[in-house]
């Protein structure tokens, strides 16, 4: 990305990107549980526009392994730096909170922990085990990092058999080096392939509005389907701060609808596609 692009004025958000402010009893209840048990959520750390809707419905996406990421992706609002040591009590705290919230479908994600030999995969596995132990009826999705291509760490996730595992491709091949600086497009596809080969249901997300072309969007849809990805989410990129990558354009809802139809025709089981769609949006619908 050229430096001068960062100096360009922000494009005004269109009307279809307006969201309701987070209010209501359920929202306050979830926020209270998250605060009391010293948990992190991607809803807050990632400035998710759907936080009011999801928390108001009594659901949240828990972010484990701290709230400081070892990577510096150009789109992400999560803090970058040196993380604190892994907290081995975290799996029990998350599981207890899931029980208190009474959620039927739980989403777990994490920061990248390239500083750890296991990439955080042991705490990942322990968190899943703890949730299952005290909330056996709860279904859940794991939104995982790529573990830097260490397939032994990925295997720990496979071994505990989540209901569905998500790993986001995020952007098209050409823009990956700018948008996901330490990630690799083909490595993300390999994560999906390996999960599917092990019999795990898979999901991936794509952001639009970073300068990709329609041809590149269609190529990414094809690549994910060729990797046997089952579920796809497509949403609008929103610049979290002036220091992050600028929005190249706001994609109209009709275009999102078109890509949904194309993806379903390609064979995806479920496709969520719209300006405010995020990877864990309506996640409870993606279990099959």
GIPEVEN-V914163 format. One record per pair of residues at least 24 apart in sequence whose ideal C-beta (glycine too) atoms are under 7 Angstrom apart, sorted by the first residue. I is the first residue (numbers start at 1). J is the second residue. Records with the same first field share a line. If there is no record, write none. Layout:
# GIPEVEN-V914163
I->J ; J
This chain:
# GIPEVEN-V914163
1->178 ; 245
5->246
6->246
8->246
10->239 ; 246
11->247 ; 250
13->250
14->250
16->253 ; 275
17->236 ; 250 ; 275 ; 276
19->49 ; 52 ; 276
20->52
21->52
22->51 ; 52 ; 55 ; 56
23->52
24->56
26->55 ; 56 ; 57 ; 58
27->52 ; 55 ; 56
30->55 ; 58 ; 60 ; 101
31->55
33->97 ; 100 ; 101
34->60
37->93 ; 96 ; 97
39->93 ; 94 ; 97
40->66 ; 67
42->109
45->77 ; 78
46->76 ; 77 ; 78
47->77 ; 240
48->278
49->238 ; 276
50->276 ; 278 ; 281
58->101 ; 103
59->103 ; 105
61->107 ; 109 ; 280
62->94 ; 108
63->109 ; 110 ; 111
64->90 ; 94 ; 108 ; 110 ; 123 ; 124 ; 127
65->110 ; 111 ; 113 ; 120 ; 123
66->111
67->111
68->111
69->111 ; 112
70->112 ; 113 ; 114 ; 115
71->112 ; 114 ; 181 ; 182
72->181
73->179 ; 180 ; 181
74->178 ; 179 ; 181 ; 244 ; 245
75->179 ; 207 ; 237 ; 244 ; 245
77->240 ; 241
78->111
83->111 ; 113 ; 115
86->116 ; 120 ; 123
90->123
91->123 ; 126 ; 127 ; 130
92->130
94->127 ; 131
95->130 ; 131 ; 133 ; 134 ; 135
98->131 ; 135 ; 138
99->134 ; 135
103->138
104->138 ; 139 ; 284
105->139 ; 140 ; 283 ; 284
106->131 ; 138 ; 140
107->140 ; 141 ; 143 ; 280 ; 283
108->140 ; 142
109->143
110->145
112->145
114->148
118->153
119->145 ; 147 ; 148 ; 150 ; 153
121->147 ; 153 ; 156 ; 157
122->156
124->156 ; 157
125->156 ; 157 ; 159 ; 160
128->160 ; 162
129->160
139->163 ; 287
141->166 ; 280 ; 283
142->166
143->279 ; 280
146->183 ; 187 ; 188 ; 191
149->187
151->194
154->191 ; 194
158->195 ; 198 ; 200
163->287
164->201 ; 203 ; 286 ; 287
165->195 ; 200 ; 202
166->203 ; 204 ; 279
167->191 ; 192 ; 204
168->204 ; 205 ; 279
169->204 ; 206 ; 220 ; 224
170->205 ; 206 ; 207
171->206 ; 207 ; 210 ; 212
172->212 ; 216 ; 217 ; 219 ; 220
174->216
175->210 ; 211 ; 212
179->210 ; 245
189->223 ; 227
192->224 ; 227 ; 228 ; 229
193->227 ; 228
196->228
201->230
202->229 ; 230
203->229 ; 230 ; 231 ; 286
204->229 ; 232
205->233 ; 279
206->232 ; 234
207->235 ; 237
208->234 ; 236 ; 237 ; 251
209->236 ; 237 ; 247 ; 248 ; 249 ; 250 ; 251
210->237 ; 245 ; 248
211->248
217->259
218->262
221->259 ; 262 ; 263 ; 266
222->266
225->266 ; 267 ; 268
230->268 ; 269
231->268 ; 269 ; 270 ; 286
232->263 ; 268 ; 271
233->272 ; 277 ; 278 ; 279 ; 281
234->259 ; 273 ; 277
235->274 ; 275 ; 276 ; 277 ; 278
236->275
251->275
